[in-house]
Amino acid sequence: MPTATQTATPTTTEILIVGGGPAGLAAAIALKRLGHASVLVVDREPEAGGVPRLCDHTGFGLRDLQRVYSGPQYARHYRQQAERAGVEIRTNTTITQWAGPTRLTYTSPGGLGEIEAQAVVLATGCRERPRAARLVPGHRPPGVFTTGSLQRFVYEQHLPVGRRAVIIGAEIVSLSAVMTLAHAGVALARMVTEHDHHQVYLPYLPMKWYLMDILRRVPISTRTRLSRILGHQRVEAVELTHADTLTELGQAGATEIVDCDSVIFTGDWIPEHELARLGQLTLDAGTRGPQADSAYRTSARGVFAAGNLLRGSETAEVSALEGGQVARHVVEYLRAGQWPLRRVPLQVAPPIDWVYPNTVSGPADRLPFGHFTFRPLAFARHVRLAVYQGDTCLHQQTYGQLRPNVSQALDARWLPRVDLAGPPLRVGLAA
């Protein structure tokens, strides 16, 4: 039986949003502005705002808010906007299971309960793969972090993380680790990437000179992988394996020992898809998030997905923009009750890692940003990609350069040629 405390959470709501990060809060704000009075956001963290609230450095908000905030300022902005719009936000509340198509169970400090909604938006975000998931040999000493756990230690818990660190990864999220280490007074010994070149770029001018000064003094090892972590009571060093070509990384190569007491794993994202899996939503093999079409509709009627649950790795502001977009589609669904009867999956082949949207529901699909988005597996130059359905080529497009961990646009003019009763679509190298 529900306790008196539990009854404070409504048992019914028009729209339930799971996740109080940029995507979830932006969706809730947009829904309230579109006239929907009953919008509930639940988040397992003690405070809404998502990952940015733990990123105490600048670089947030230019695309969605047209100004640059620090991470905590950015999260606070969305919380305040949600509160002013009248959004109900329940923190310390974890959705645990599906009790029906749009009925979910939860646990909170007040106990257990259920929420029945007319539509559900999953905005649970993503996380970096930890050391164990990357199968790095060695003991398990203290001093090993992901970017997220590093930020919690430094900004939230104010704990020491070491004196000299090695960062595994050299992409945009790695810059967040660089700035967090600098804030904590930790020296940076090395950045390591298995790719031919680093993928670091400086998206905001206020960050440029500060970061350039740090990176100028830090060696970046390319075509290099972390082969072992050394130390028992504490990280003492790492073993790096270098190779002349990427194909050699799986083989024995020249090794180097770098002294350090902290190792930071960055990137290698995986969507937080546990709830999607429990709901038996179809997952995409490339993104590892729920399959979704241009209207953010998943394989389950009435269930939408937005933000980095869809594919990981995009910035907070892209997630927030998607939250604003999914709201319009939720409103259309609640008004008309329409859901696609046919969905053609869009699969990928090398050199593509993933593509989004990854299902096509019709020739009139309105793409989230006017195009499909994909990421390549590795650096490539002068590449011609093609979209096929069966043996039929629907589209070809040439790219001067592809960079891993950097999103690319794929034109959508071929959509009217898709046969919704035909075989799956595929994007890869042109034959």
Sequence and secondary structure as in RCSB ss.txt:
>XXXX:A:sequence
MPTATQTATPTTTEILIVGGGPAGLAAAIALKRLGHASVLVVDREPEAGGVPRLCDHTGFGLRDLQRVYSGPQYA
RHYRQQAERAGVEIRTNTTITQWAGPTRLTYTSPGGLGEIEAQAVVLATGCRERPRAARLVPGHRPPGVFTTGSL
QRFVYEQHLPVGRRAVIIGAEIVSLSAVMTLAHAGVALARMVTEHDHHQVYLPYLPMKWYLMDILRRVPISTRTR
LSRILGHQRVEAVELTHADTLTELGQAGATEIVDCDSVIFTGDWIPEHELARLGQLTLDAGTRGPQADSAYRTSA
RGVFAAGNLLRGSETAEVSALEGGQVARHVVEYLRAGQWPLRRVPLQVAPPIDWVYPNTVSGPADRLPFGHFTFR
PLAFARHVRLAVYQGDTCLHQQTYGQLRPNVSQALDARWLPRVDLAGPPLRVGLAA
>XXXX:A:secstr
   TTGGGS SEEEEEEE  SHHHHHHHHHHHHTT   EEEE SSSSSS GGGG  SEEE HHHHSS EEHHHHH
HHHHHHHHHHT EEE S EEEEEEETTEEEEEETTEEEEEEEEEEEE   EEE  TGGGT  B   S EEEHHHH
HIIIIIS     SEEEEE  SHHHHHHHHHHHHTT EEEEEE SSSS       HHHHHHHHHHHHTS EE SEE
EEEEE SSS  EEEEEE SSGGGGGS  EEEEEE SEEEE   EEE  HHHHHTT  B TTTSSB   TT B SS
TTEEE GGGTTS   HHHHHHHHHHHHHHHHHHHHH    S  EEEEE TTEEEEES EE  TT   TTSSEEEE
ESS EEEEEEEEEETTEEEEEEEEEEE TTS EEE  TTGGG  TTS  EEEEE  
